[in-house]
Amino acid sequence: MALPLTLASAASTATTDARLQAVMQRLEAGEAITLATIGGSITTGYAAQPPREQGWAALLARSLGPKVKLVNAGVSGTDSAAGVQRLQAQVLDKAPDLVVVEFGVNDQWLDPAVRGSSYEAMLRRLLGARKPPAVVVLGLTQQGNQARDAVDVQLQLAARYGLTALDFGRWMQARVDAGQDRWAAIYDAEPVHPNGTGHQRIAQALGDALRAAARGPAVATPLPEPLFGRAHEFTRMLAGDTLKPYQQRGFERGGEAHPEWTGQLPGWVSTADGAEAHFLVWGREVAVFHAESEHYRNLEAWVDDGPVVTLRGQVPERTGYLGWHYTVVGRDLEPGAHLLHVRVKRDEWAGSGRPASLLAVMSAGIFPPELHPSDFVRAPLSAATGLIPADDPRLRWTGRIGTAPGARLMAWSGSEMRARFTGDRLALRLAPARGGINHFTVEVDGRRHALALRGDGPAEWRLPLKTGTHELRLVKRTEASQAEALFLGLRLAEGGQLLDPPPARALKFEFYGDSITAGACNGDIGEDQYADLSTHDGTRAYGALTAARLGADYVGIAVSGIGITATWDQLLMPQVWNRFAPRLDAAVAPPDPRAPDVVLLNLGQNDHGFPASKGQAIAADFGPRYLGFVRQLRARYPQARLVLLMGGMSAPQEQPAIPHAVQRTVQTLRGEGDAKVWSYRFQAFAWAHPRIDVHAQMADELTAFLQAEVLK
């Protein structure tokens, strides 16, 4: 009986992949090739004895001849979501000529919302490599050709990418139907792992399929557009020394590392009820890779303030077998940095002393700037009919917002517009004003959407919604010195109505500062950079976080590189602090009719850092000039509480003149009868710009201080 070689069915294909044909012809000509196999426990040879010598991968390599070098990248308990994380180190770095991809069984247990994207990403990364190998898709199912959902997706992708695929379940079923074989012959005690005979059958079918590829017409298929998106092409794994919590209680290094994962180090483990750990992560999708067996306890995790997800470590059916699972905790997140929170779950195992363990954090969707996805559709300006103007009184503005004909100027980071409306669609009309790309967070009903306003003229940005009543927050993330934007109005769906605005928040905070307060670089991976401002998010800086936690409106007046006596640019804070934008041609803003309850100042980093970069000392008159600027703030805000902050970066530790000036200013003002002035020095800080984990710790500190000392 002919062995069925398939792309999407059990029938023989009329053509074969040109890459595969070239590799097989080289092998037939006596050239050496490297064969790599990647998959789960079946690829490791599990249930064959001994596995690495008698598993299908080793049998296949031997059947193809002595010129074949085998790289077996099978790792038990892993699916394609974990596989794509290890693809570079364990497969591509070995420069294979031919790769067989097997994840049919384990992907059946993978989240269906993930497995199409992760498997397709493996194919795309292999085919898009600098020296792309030939790729063969091996579709394995369980005994009886059961549970085919994942395999059917994999075969669909093989067809889309013009790859040879072996549907082993159908191959085997055809033999059974012809009376040539029995399913029971290739499985023993359980229906998942083929026995030694089963591995022989897999190797036999693959070998025949590969040899057939050397003959017949061949086609080269260009890389098509992705079917399931590109998120898993751009991944990052935190494990071992890189999996370091910024805060933790009750966890310790340890837990079982995956014995088959080359270079894998222990993660974090705890037997303590209520243990918790918090990590800085990146990406549109965040997952935890964790152990599961009959002996483990459950964890629970969430990203930022998202829903809590159970990480099922206590799996009774894993009797005598330690397994591993990829559990998605956050998906469809804003591109960029996030905070992952993990804790031991309170359940029936509380007090048992059983461990709960996580081995790694795996992220996907860490896109380069040019590929950042957006939920918005950009459309050219339509007629003004039905446009709700920027000055409509039902739009609630927060921050220092400038005015222009028919528009509102959104310069300072944290500038915010809130509204309530009905309908099934929203369109925001925006235009770039100055600088580079303006990045916004558009929050609708609590869900955050990223919007990048590039310097290509005014446009409408449309977002489809479910029919109903909605609450909108439009918040500028990018700091004013980098880009400014104009809000020109919004448009609703036909029949949609703009409602009365959400109420003002109970308190109002106004922050003055430099790059720390602006949130510069707080989402960067690696070194600080200013080329991609999507990772600079003023809405995730300590001031905005503190205001949100205390139910306050937030006003942020912050400029990277600025100081009172020194600056990395041209202007000093006393020149721009009261303007609609940080430039001398911007108008001075009149005091807001609603004065802030608390004004907070955090300057000094650049007064020290800029001269220090030139081998010079901080200005000798820093103290008097600092006091003079605080007096200006007090004159503008005579009733506000003033809080003089220090830290977030290293200047207060390195330059004693800064804490001395702050403390002397407080003493001077209090000595003059001003009882509404305080100082606070952050314990949390970073040597480079603080990331959002440090900002979160700063917000924890500042929130507690304001509650205990300032707002009481």
Buried (B, 14 or more C-beta within 10 A) or exposed (E): EEBBBBBBEEEBBEBBBBBBBBBBBBBBEEEEBBBBBBBBBBBBBBBBEEBEEBBBBBBBBBBBEEEBBBBBBBBBBBBBBBBBBBBEBBBBEBEBBBBBBBBBBBBBBBBEEBBBBBBBBBBBBBBEBEEBBBBBBBBBBBBBBEBBEBBBBBBBBBBBBBBBBBBBBBBBBBBBEEEEBEBEBBBBEEBBBBBBEBBBBBBBBBBBBBBBBBEEEBEEBEEEEBEBBBBBBBBBBBBBEEBEBBBBEBBEEEBBBBEBBEEBBBBBBBBBBEBBBBBBBBBBBBBBBBBBBBBBBBBBBBBBEBEEBBBBBBBEEBEEBBBBBBBBBBBBBBBBBBBBBBBBBEEEBEEEEBBBBBBBBBBBBBBEEEEBBBBBEBEEEEEEEEBBBBEEEEBBBBBBBBEBEBBBBBBBBBBBBBBBBBBBBBBBBBBBBBBBBBBBBBBBEEEBBBBBBEEEEBBBBBBEBEEEEBBBBBBBBBBBBBBBBBBBBBBBBEEBEBBEBEEEBEBBBBBBBBBBBBBBBBBBBEEBBBEBBBBBBBBBBBBBBBBBBBEBBBBBBBBBBBBBBBBBEEBBBBBBBBBBBBBEEBEEBEEBEEBBBBBBBBBBBBBBBBBBEEEEEBBEEBBBBBBEBBBEBBEBBEEBBBBBBBBBBBBBBEBEBBBBBBBBBBEBBEEEEBEBBBBBBBEBBBEEBBBBBBBBBBBBBBBEBBEEEBBE
